Amino acid sequence: RVKVEIESAPNQTNDLCPATYSPTVGSAKYASRTNVGAVVHSFGDEKLLQNIAEPCGPNDTLNLKITQVPNDEGETYTKAMFGFELLHEKASMFDNNIRYISQCIMKKCGITDVTSVRCKTQAEVSVAGRIECDADARLNPKSVVLQGTWDQSLSQAVPVDLDNVKQYSLFPGQTVVMRGVNTRGDTFVAHEVFCDASLPPADHKADMMNTLNGKMSLVIAAGPYTTSDNMAYEPLKDLVTYITTHRPHLVIMTGPFLDSEHTKVKDNTMAETFKSFFDKLIDNLGELSTTSPYTKIYIVASNKDAFHVNIYPTPAYSSRRKHTNIHFVPDPCTLNINGIVIGVTSTDVLMHISQEEISTGMGGDKLSRLASHILMQQSYYPLWPPAQGMSVDAALWTAHAQMSCTPHILVLPSNFRYFVKDVNGCVVVNPEHLTKGTGGGTFARLLIASDNEDKKISAQIVRI
C-alpha cells in the first residue's frame, strides 16, 4: 500500500527560507529599522533625478538588446583546469600582459623605446615592468621591485628607489613605465612613474541599429541578501517588493546569495543542499515575470557562494529551471545594453587594492584613485599576488578579467561606504551591500537617458 502525502501549499511569508531542523526567526534589528527607502546619495542630472523614483508604466517599455561583450576566448570557460597551472604557461601569460599594458602606457605618454631594467646607464632611460614586493609582506616605499619583460630584461627584477619621485600610486601587480637612471645596475633610481593605460570610453552610437532611445531604469544590488544572524532573506523579499512596485527595465544582482562565511551555513543546520536552496531562490525571482513582465534580471556569480566553485574569474551559475527573465553571467563580465557598456564584478577589488597600495603626493579622493587603477590597468582584478582567500586562475584571469574598452558604468560592490563617482569619464557605482551585519544595507538605482546625440546618467543610493 502506498501512502500519498498531499503537499501543503508553501507558506508565502517564509517561502525564501531554507529547510532547517529548527524554526527560522527574522532579525529584530532589521525589522525595527526606521529609514526604509531613504535616499542617502544622489549623482547626476537634476532633471533625471526628479524622475528616477517613478515606477515604469505600461508605455515605458524599451526593446532592450543586452549582450555579454565577448573576450578573446569567447564566453565559455573551456580552459578551467582549476589548480592545474603550468608555471611556464603562467609566466608567459603575465609577460604578455606586462608587454601589452606597457605598450599602451608608452603610446599615451609618447615614450618610444624602453631598455632593460638591469641596464647600467648614467643617462635617463625608460624601463617597463610590473611592481612587486621584495618580501612576503605589505608593500612599502623601500621594498618596491620592478620585474621587466622577457624581451627587454629576460624577466629580471631590480629594486626601485622612489625618493626622487614627487607623486606615485603603486600596488603589487601594477604594470608601469618608469623614467630614471641605473648607474650601477643594481638599483633603478626613478624620477617619474607612468601607469595610465586606460582605453577611451566606448562609443554608445557605434551600432546605429542598436542605440538606446529613451530612458532606461536600472537597479543594482549586491549580496549577501540575508542578515548575518538568520536565513530568513527578509532584505531580498523587500528588494523583490521594490522591483514589483517600480518595474525597472533591468536588475543587476551580484552574489553571494548563500555566503560560505554565514554562521548558519557553517553550523550545518540546513536540511537541504545549498544548490537546491539556491534553485528555490531563483524560482522565486522567476515569479517576477508575472508581476513585472518587462524586467530583465542579470545575476553575476561570486566565488564566495557555498554552492559554487571557489575560483576567480568565476563561471556563471546554473539553475534547475530556466526562467525567461533571469540570465546568469560570470564574474567579472561586461554587458552591452543598446550601446551602453556596463562592467560588473562581485569581488571587493577596491578593498583588496586599498590594503596593498602605497601612494605619495597624489591628492584628491582615495576611492576615485582606487577605481581609476582598474580602468588604467584594463583589468577587473589587477592585483597580484591576489588577496588572501582569492583563488585566481591565471589562464582564466588572462581570458576573462580584462577590459576591452572603458565602460560607461562600472559596478564595484565594496565594504567601503557607498558612492557614485565620475572617474575618467566612467560612472563608478558602489551600491555597498544589501545587508550590513544584522541590519539593512543599500542598493543603487540608475536612470540612463539617451538619444542619438548624447547620454545622461543619474543615480541614487537607497536604503532597503
DOSEKOL-747488 format. One record per residue (C-alpha): x, y, z. Coordinates in steps of 0.2 Angstrom, whole numbers, padded with zeros to 4 digits, always signed. Layout:
REM DOSEKOL-747488
XYZ;...
This chain:
REM DOSEKOL-747488
+0000+0000+0000;+0007+0017-0005;+0003+0032+0006;+0002+0048-0004;+0006+0064+0005;-0003+0079-0001;+0010+0093-0001;+0003+0108+0009;+0004+0125+0000;+0020+0134+0005;+0019+0147+0017;+0021+0163+0007;+0028+0173+0021;+0043+0161+0023;+0045+0154+0006;+0063+0160+0004;+0069+0151+0020;+0079+0135+0018;+0073+0119+0026;+0080+0118+0043;+0079+0107+0059;+0074+0122+0069;+0062+0137+0065;+0069+0152+0056;+0067+0168+0066;+0069+0185+0057;+0081+0199+0063;+0074+0210+0076;+0086+0224+0071;+0082+0223+0053;+0063+0223+0056;+0065+0238+0068;+0074+0250+0056;+0066+0267+0053;+0075+0273+0037;+0067+0262+0024;+0068+0269+0006;+0079+0284+0012;+0089+0291-0002;+0107+0293+0005;+0117+0299-0010;+0112+0307-0027;+0123+0309-0043;+0120+0316-0060;+0107+0327-0070;+0094+0336-0059;+0080+0333-0071;+0083+0315-0072;+0084+0313-0053;+0067+0320-0052;+0060+0305-0062;+0071+0292-0055;+0059+0286-0041;+0044+0285-0053;+0039+0267-0057;+0039+0262-0076;+0022+0262-0083;+0015+0251-0097;+0020+0264-0110;+0039+0264-0104;+0043+0248-0112;+0060+0248-0121;+0066+0235-0134;+0082+0231-0125;+0096+0221-0134;+0108+0215-0120;+0123+0205-0125;+0138+0200-0115;+0154+0208-0123;+0165+0193-0128;+0183+0192-0124;+0197+0184-0134;+0192+0166-0128;+0173+0169-0131;+0161+0167-0116;+0165+0149-0112;+0176+0143-0098;+0184+0129-0108;+0201+0132-0100;+0195+0130-0082;+0208+0117-0076;+0207+0123-0058;+0224+0120-0049;+0232+0113-0064;+0243+0128-0070;+0260+0125-0078;+0272+0138-0072;+0280+0142-0089;+0262+0145-0096;+0258+0156-0081;+0274+0166-0084;+0271+0168-0102;+0253+0175-0099;+0259+0188-0086;+0274+0193-0098;+0262+0195-0112;+0251+0206-0101;+0265+0217-0095;+0271+0219-0113;+0254+0224-0119;+0249+0236-0105;+0267+0244-0105;+0265+0247-0124;+0248+0256-0121;+0256+0267-0107;+0271+0271-0119;+0259+0276-0133;+0249+0288-0121;+0264+0296-0114;+0274+0297-0130;+0288+0286-0125;+0296+0277-0140;+0308+0264-0133;+0312+0256-0116;+0328+0247-0110;+0332+0233-0099;+0329+0236-0080;+0347+0230-0076;+0355+0241-0090;+0369+0251-0082;+0367+0269-0088;+0370+0287-0081;+0359+0295-0094;+0340+0295-0091;+0331+0280-0098;+0314+0272-0098;+0310+0255-0092;+0294+0245-0092;+0289+0231-0080;+0277+0225-0066;+0278+0231-0047;+0282+0218-0035;+0287+0217-0016;+0304+0211-0011;+0297+0202+0004;+0282+0192+0009;+0274+0207+0017;+0264+0223+0013;+0272+0234+0000;+0281+0249+0007;+0292+0263-0002;+0308+0254+0002;+0303+0236-0004;+0297+0240-0022;+0304+0229-0035;+0301+0231-0054;+0301+0215-0064;+0304+0218-0083;+0298+0209-0098;+0307+0194-0106;+0310+0203-0122;+0319+0218-0114;+0325+0212-0097;+0325+0192-0098;+0311+0194-0084;+0324+0200-0072;+0319+0211-0057;+0328+0227-0050;+0325+0236-0033;+0317+0254-0036;+0322+0270-0027;+0307+0281-0026;+0315+0295-0016;+0315+0307-0031;+0298+0304-0037;+0286+0318-0032;+0270+0308-0034;+0265+0290-0037;+0252+0277-0033;+0258+0259-0033;+0252+0241-0029;+0259+0224-0032;+0254+0218-0050;+0253+0235-0057;+0261+0237-0074;+0271+0254-0075;+0284+0263-0086;+0297+0272-0076;+0309+0285-0081;+0326+0287-0072;+0344+0281-0070;+0353+0265-0065;+0371+0269-0063;+0377+0253-0055;+0364+0241-0062;+0358+0235-0045;+0345+0249-0041;+0334+0259-0053;+0333+0277-0046;+0316+0283-0053;+0312+0301-0057;+0294+0298-0065;+0281+0284-0065;+0268+0282-0078;+0254+0270-0076;+0239+0276-0086;+0235+0263-0100;+0216+0267-0100;+0206+0265-0116;+0194+0278-0122;+0176+0276-0117;+0165+0265-0128;+0155+0274-0141;+0137+0272-0137;+0132+0276-0155;+0144+0264-0163;+0130+0252-0169;+0116+0264-0176;+0104+0250-0177;+0106+0246-0159;+0106+0263-0150;+0096+0266-0134;+0082+0279-0137;+0073+0284-0122;+0075+0282-0103;+0081+0265-0096;+0079+0262-0077;+0091+0250-0069;+0093+0243-0051;+0109+0236-0044;+0110+0226-0028;+0125+0217-0021;+0124+0201-0009;+0123+0195+0004;+0104+0195+0004;+0101+0190+0021;+0106+0197+0038;+0121+0188+0047;+0111+0181+0061;+0097+0171+0051;+0092+0164+0034;+0075+0172+0033;+0081+0183+0017;+0070+0197+0023;+0081+0210+0013;+0079+0200-0003;+0060+0200-0001;+0060+0218+0002;+0070+0220-0014;+0058+0209-0024;+0044+0220-0017;+0053+0236-0023;+0055+0228-0041;+0037+0223-0041;+0032+0241-0037;+0044+0251-0048;+0046+0238-0063;+0063+0244-0068;+0069+0238-0086;+0085+0230-0079;+0091+0222-0062;+0109+0218-0059;+0111+0207-0044;+0129+0201-0039;+0132+0187-0027;+0135+0179-0014;+0117+0173-0012;+0122+0159+0000;+0138+0166+0008;+0150+0152+0013;+0155+0163+0028;+0137+0164+0035;+0136+0157+0053;+0120+0146+0048;+0130+0139+0033;+0145+0135+0044;+0135+0126+0058;+0127+0114+0046;+0109+0117+0051;+0101+0117+0034;+0091+0102+0030;+0093+0104+0011;+0108+0106-0001;+0115+0123-0004;+0111+0121-0023;+0093+0116-0020;+0090+0131-0009;+0098+0142-0022;+0086+0135-0035;+0072+0139-0024;+0078+0157-0023;+0079+0158-0042;+0062+0151-0044;+0056+0165-0033;+0064+0178-0043;+0057+0170-0059;+0040+0173-0052;+0043+0192-0055;+0040+0189-0074;+0021+0189-0069;+0021+0205-0058;+0035+0214-0068;+0035+0206-0086;+0047+0218-0094;+0060+0217-0080;+0076+0208-0085;+0087+0201-0071;+0105+0198-0073;+0114+0188-0059;+0133+0189-0058;+0142+0175-0050;+0153+0176-0034;+0167+0165-0028;+0160+0167-0010;+0145+0156-0013;+0144+0140-0004;+0136+0130-0019;+0148+0137-0032;+0166+0134-0037;+0179+0144-0027;+0189+0151-0041;+0191+0168-0049;+0186+0173-0063;+0170+0164-0058;+0159+0154-0071;+0141+0159-0072;+0128+0150-0061;+0116+0137-0067;+0099+0133-0061;+0087+0118-0061;+0073+0128-0071;+0075+0140-0085;+0067+0157-0082;+0064+0169-0097;+0068+0184-0086;+0083+0178-0077;+0101+0177-0085;+0117+0171-0077;+0133+0179-0081;+0151+0176-0074;+0161+0187-0063;+0168+0198-0070;+0158+0202-0085;+0154+0217-0097;+0137+0220-0103;+0132+0230-0119;+0114+0236-0117;+0109+0245-0134;+0127+0253-0134;+0128+0257-0116;+0143+0247-0109;+0142+0241-0091;+0156+0232-0082;+0152+0222-0067;+0161+0212-0054;+0155+0205-0037;+0173+0204-0030;+0178+0218-0017;+0193+0223-0028;+0193+0241-0021;+0197+0235-0003;+0210+0222-0009;+0220+0236-0019;+0217+0248-0004;+0226+0235+0008;+0241+0234-0003;+0243+0251-0011;+0256+0265-0007;+0254+0282-0013;+0263+0299-0011;+0258+0317-0017;+0243+0311-0027;+0230+0321-0018;+0211+0320-0022;+0199+0307-0017;+0206+0289-0012;+0191+0280-0018;+0192+0288-0036;+0210+0284-0036;+0207+0265-0032;+0194+0264-0045;+0205+0273-0058;+0218+0259-0056;+0206+0246-0063;+0202+0257-0078;+0221+0262-0080;+0226+0243-0080;+0212+0237-0091;+0208+0224-0079;+0194+0220-0066;+0207+0212-0054;+0225+0220-0057;+0232+0215-0040;+0245+0201-0040;+0248+0191-0029;+0229+0191-0025;+0221+0195-0008;+0221+0181+0005;+0206+0169+0001;+0206+0173-0018;+0210+0158-0029;+0214+0166-0045;+0217+0155-0060;+0230+0163-0072;+0223+0156-0088;+0205+0162-0084;+0212+0179-0077;+0220+0182-0094;+0205+0177-0104;+0190+0184-0093;+0196+0198-0082;+0202+0210-0095;+0193+0225-0101;+0190+0228-0120;+0185+0246-0118;+0182+0258-0104;+0164+0255-0099;+0151+0269-0097;+0146+0262-0080;+0157+0251-0068;+0149+0242-0054;+0161+0238-0040;+0152+0232-0024;+0163+0235-0009;+0164+0236+0010;+0169+0254+0008;+0155+0267+0011;+0143+0268-0004;+0147+0280-0018;+0144+0286-0036;+0158+0295-0044;+0164+0300-0062;+0181+0293-0064;+0190+0297-0081;+0173+0298-0090;+0166+0282-0082;+0152+0282-0069;+0159+0270-0055;+0145+0264-0043;+0147+0256-0027;+0130+0251-0020;+0138+0243-0005;+0129+0228+0001;+0110+0224+0003;+0114+0219+0021;+0126+0225+0034;+0128+0213+0048;+0111+0211+0057;+0104+0227+0049;+0099+0233+0032;+0110+0240+0019;+0108+0249+0002;+0106+0247-0016;+0108+0258-0031;+0095+0264-0044;+0100+0272-0060;+0091+0281-0074;+0100+0282-0091;+0093+0294-0104;+0100+0293-0121;+0096+0299-0139;+0106+0300-0155;+0117+0314-0148;+0121+0312-0130;+0118+0301-0115;+0115+0306-0097;+0117+0295-0081;+0109+0299-0065;+0110+0288-0049;+0104+0287-0031;+0109+0275-0017;+0093+0270-0007;+0091+0261+0009;+0082+0244+0008;
